Every structure is written in C-alpha cells, then in structure tokens.
Amino acid sequence: MKSEEFFPIIDAHSHLWLKQDTTWNDLKIKTSEGNSSRSFFLDQEVQMLPPFMIDGRNSAEVFLSNMDYAQVSAAVVTQEFIDGIQNDYLMEVQQRWPDRFLVCGMCDYFRPGFIRQAESLIRNGFRAIKIPAHRLQLSDKRVMMTSPEMMQMFHLMEDCGIIFSVDLADGDTNVAEMKEIIQECPRLKIAIGHFGMPTTERWQEQIRLARNEHVYIESGGITWLFNSEFYPFPGAIRAIREAIDICGIDKLMWGSDYPRTITAITYRMSYDFVVKSAELTDEEKGKFLGENARHFYGFNNLKKLPYIKNMSE
C-alpha cells in the first residue's frame, strides 16, 4: 500500500532546537564537545541526533528536508524541558513556514508567576502550550497540574482557544489531575503525547481520557517505546489497535518524536510501519496519519508532496 493514498500526512509530535544547553532536576543536558550529534543527558552521553547532524543544531531546515522526503505535509513542534525552552526559535519557525508547522510554547512551571509567561505566549501568536508533565516530578518536589496557577492558565487557554499539549508520566500517575482539568475546562482541546506510554502498566487509563470530546492521543515516541522489537513494531500496532477499541480511531494521531527516534530508524520508517500493517484498515490509516490531526490542529493549505525515487531503487 502506498503512502500517497493517505495525504496529507501530519506529524503531531516533533522537536526543534538550535542549541541544547540546560538542566533538569539539577542534572545537565548539553551538546557534547567534539561530537555534536551526541549530548550529555542527565548522567550519560547519548546519541541525541542522527550522526550526520554534526553541528548540534536540530533545525527546521533539516527537518523540512526529512518531511519533504517522507511526504509529511506538516508537523506540530512540541517542547521538552530536556531541550531547554525554545519559544523564540519556534515562533521564528512558525512565522517563516506557517503552512508547515504549528509550534507549542512552554513556560517555566517551576517558578511561580508563569501565568504571565502564558499570557505573553498567547499574545505573541502561539496556538498551543506544552507541559511535559512527566518532568514535573523533581527529587525534592512535584509540581501539580491542578495547582491554582495551573488551573488559571488552563481557563485562559480554554477562553482563547489554545491547545494544551501534554506528555504524562507512566501509567495513570497524572490521570486524576487530567480528569480534574477536563471537568474544570470541558472546552479545552488537549493532545496527550507518547500514546499513553503503552509499554507501562495501566497505560490504558490515559487512552480512556480521550473518551472526552476534546481530548486526543498522539503517538510521538511509540517507535522508541517499542525499539526492542524494531521495525515493523508489532507491539506498537497492537497498542494502536487496543487504543482504537478504547476511544475510537477518530481520537488518535500519528507522531514521530523527531529527531531522537531517527537515531535508530529513518523518518519515513516512523510511520511506514503503519502504512504496511495488515491489522489496520485503509480508513483507519488515513485518519491516524493525517486526517485527525488536520481537524484537531486546524491545518489549512497543505500541499501534496510528490514521491521522489531513491537512487538505490
């Protein structure tokens, strides 16, 4: 089955940065000296980028080249504390390529007063705000998403039509908080990342949140979670099939978690295992790979990208 049948393909979970130099939980994350595709990540050196990206820059230009090659029409760029806050660069990306990217702003949730940051992000044109909730648990404290200032921010986002992008901790750790947020802000559009962490216990509780009208699930990082199987990731297909049974195909979106996931596979492979699966129908593939994301994020003016033959074919 050819991926061309499922245009537009939209990536609901990716990352960009120009410089990685930050801390989380008093641990350092920084591009390595001498090999700029690697980073010191918390307590070890890891291959953070594909080895051909040698300047430490995870730029939009390189991502667009991958997107064009893989026929991905648009992408949502989310954020993570381990990359440092990238608001300035991401807004530049949004303004330069408005039809290819939707970017998420992010606040410093560890410092009281972040509501002012959220207000500024909205004024500056961000259409989504990210919380990496799995990083809100530090060695000496935990930031609750149901705190008064967080709830104030969610009400603001709901009133302004801003999407809430969130990655939750393993299993049902944050589910009670999410239920309270959904009850308080029933019109708030929510995208839950990492497909509920399907290699952990009680991951289905995250998927059940998508039974609420404005809550969706995106699969960013699913090939990383099932990396031990490698392509074609049969466990990931089973997780998608189970999620369909729980909340329906209309609530599920594909995401790659670019660029970290393509240290092991190519960008096209991060969705090609879905295209080639016999366990999903053509309609399910089309909705999962693009149609649902186009509806949820409001993408318009998406162009159809041609297939370019490989030299090796």
N, C-alpha and C positions, 0 to 999 in steps of 0.2 A: 504494500500500500504506500502511495506516495504522499509525502508531507504537503505537497502543493494543494491537495484536496482540502486542507484544513486552514487555509488562510482566513484571517490573519492569525499568526502565532504571536502570543504576547507572553513575555516573561514577567511574572508577578513578584519576583524576589531576586534582586541583584545588588551589587555593591560597587561603589567607585570611591577612589581617593587619590590625591596627588602625593600625600606624604603620610606615612604611618609612624607616629611617634606619640604614644600616650601611655596612660596607666589605667589599670582597673584593679580594684581591691588591693592597692599598693604593690601591684606587680606590673612589670614593664612589658609593653608591646612596641617593638621598634624594628624597622627595616635593618637587616644585618649589613655590616660593613664588609665589602669585598664580594658579596653575592647578594645583589639587591632583589632577587626573586624570593629570598628567604627572609624570615623575621624571627627575632627572639620573642616568643609568645608565652607569657606568664613564667614558665620555668624551664623552657626548652627551645631549641631552634627548630623551626618547621619550614616546610616548603609552602609559603603563603601564596605565591603566584606561580603560574606556569614558568618553566625555566627559560623561556625565550623572552620574558618580560624582565629585562635586566637593569632597569633604572629605578625600580621601586615604585614607579608610578602606575596606578591602576586607572588609566584614563578613559574618558568617554570615547576618544577616537579609536583606541584599540578595541573597546567593547563594540562599537558600531561596526568595525570590520568583522568581528565574530558574528554579530547579529545579521549582517548582510549575507555572509557566507552560509549561515544556518537558516536563512529566510525567516528570521524573527523580526516582525514589523515594529514592535515597541517593547519597552521594558519599564518596570517600576523599580526605582533605585531606593532601597531602604537603607537604614543605618544600624550601626552596632557600636557599643562603647569601645570594643577592642580595636576599632579603626580610628577612634577619635571623632569628635563632632565635625562633620563635613558640610555644614549648612552653606557657607559662602560658595564653595566649589559647586555644590549640587544646584544651587539657584542659577549659577552661570550656565551649567549644563542644560537646565530646564529652559532658560531663555534662548539659548543657541539652537537647541533642537526640540522645539515644543511638540512636534508630532511624533517624536521617537521616544521621549522619556517623560515619565511622571515621577517626581522626586519627593521623598519624605524628609521633613525637617525633624530635628531632635533637640531636646532641652537637656540641661544638666539637672536631672531629677534628684541628685544627691544634695543639692543646695536649695534651701527654702527660697521662694520667690521666683521659681521657674515659670509660674503663670505669666509673668511679664515677658519671658522669652517666647512662650507660646503665642501671645498676642502679637509680638513682633514678627514671628514666622508667618502668621496668617496675613498680617498687613503686607508683608513682602511677597506674597503670592504663593506660598506653599499650599498645596491642596491635600496634603496628608502629613501626619505627625507620627513618629515611631517611638515606641517604648520597647527596648529589649528586656522584657520583664524577667527573663531567666538570669539577667545580670544584676538585678536589684537586691539580691541576697549577698551581702558582704560578710566578711569574717566577724565584724563587730556590730552589724545592724542589718535590718531588712527594711527597704522602702516599700510601703504598701500602696497598691494602686487604688485603694479605697480611702486614702487619706483625704482630708478636706480640700487640700490644694489640688490633688489629682482630680477629685470629683468636680471641682470648679473648672478645671481645664477641659474635662470631658463635656460638661454642659456648654462651654464656649464652643468647642468643636462641633457639637451637635447643632447649635444655633447657626453656625457659619457654614455648615455642610462640609466639614473637614473629615477626611477618612482617618480612622485610628488603625495603624499598622502595629501589630504586637507579636513578639515571639514569647511563648510561655515556657516556664520551667517544666521539667519532666512530669509526665502523667497529669494528675489532677491537682498539682500543687497550687496553681493560681485559679482554678476553676470557680471556687466560691467567690473570689474577688470579681471575676468576669461576670458572674451571674448578677452580682450587685450593680456593676456598671451598666449592664444591659437593662436591668429593671429601672435604674435611675434615668438612663438616656436611651429610650427604646428606638429613637430615630437615628442614633449614631451608627454610621457604617463602619464595620470592623472587619479587618483581614487578619486572620490568625496564621502565623507562619510555621514553617518546618513540619507541616502536615500533622500537627499534634504530637510530634515525636513518637512515631509508630513503633520504634524498637524499645520503648519503655512501657512499663506496666500502666494500665488504666489510661492509655492514650486516647481511647475512645471517648472519654469524658470531654476532652477538648473538641472532638468532632461533633458531639451532641450539641455543643453551643451553637452550631450552625443551623439548628432547627429554628432558631430565632430569625426573624425576617431579614434583618440587615447584617447578619454575621456570615462571613465566607471563610473558607480554608484555602491556603495556598501551600504548594508542595516544596518551597525552597529548601534545599538541603537533603531531599529524600534520597538522592543517589549517594550522598555522604553517609547517611544513616545505614544504608544497605551496601556500603562499599565492600564488605567482606564477601558478598555474593558476586559482585562485579556485574557488568553488562551481561544479559539484559534485565537484571534486577527483578527476579521473580517475586521476591518478598515485597518490593515496592508496589508491584502490580496487585498483589493480594491485598495490600493495605488500601490502595485506591478502590479496589472492588468492595472491601468492607466499609469504607467511608461512604461509598455510594449507597450501600444498604442502610446506613445510619441516617444520612441527611439529604441524600439525593445528589445526582450529578450536577444540577444547576448551581450548587453551592461550592464547587471545587474548582481550583485554578492551578495551572502549572507554574512552577517557579524553579529556577536553576541554582540559586545561591552562587552565581558567578561572582568573582573568579576562583574562589577557593576550590570549588568542586572540579574545575577543569585542570587541576594539577594531576588528576587521575584519569580523566576521560576528556574527549573533545566536547565543545559546547553543543554541537548537534546531538551527540550521544545523550546529553542530559534530558532530551525529550524524545529521541528516536526510539527508545525502548517502549514508549507508549504507542507511537505510531505503528510499530511492528507487532504489538501484542494481539493475540487472538482472544484474550479474555475481556476485551472492551469492544463495544460496537462503534461503528463509524460516527454515529451521533454523539456518543459519549466522548470520543476522542476530540471531536470538533469543539464541543463545549469546554472540555478540560483544557485544551491547548490554546484557546483564544477567545471564544465567544463569551464565556462567562466573565473574563477579565475586561473585555471591551465594554460590557454592560456595567460592571461594578465600578470601574475606574473612569468611565466616560471618555474613552479614547475615540477620537474622530480623525478623519483624513489619513487613515492608514493606507500605505501603499503596498501593493503586492510585489514581493521581491522575487526575481527570477532564480531558477536553479542554475548554478554555474558548474559546469562539468569539471571534475578534478583531472589534473594532468595524468594521474595514475589510472584513470578509467579507460 
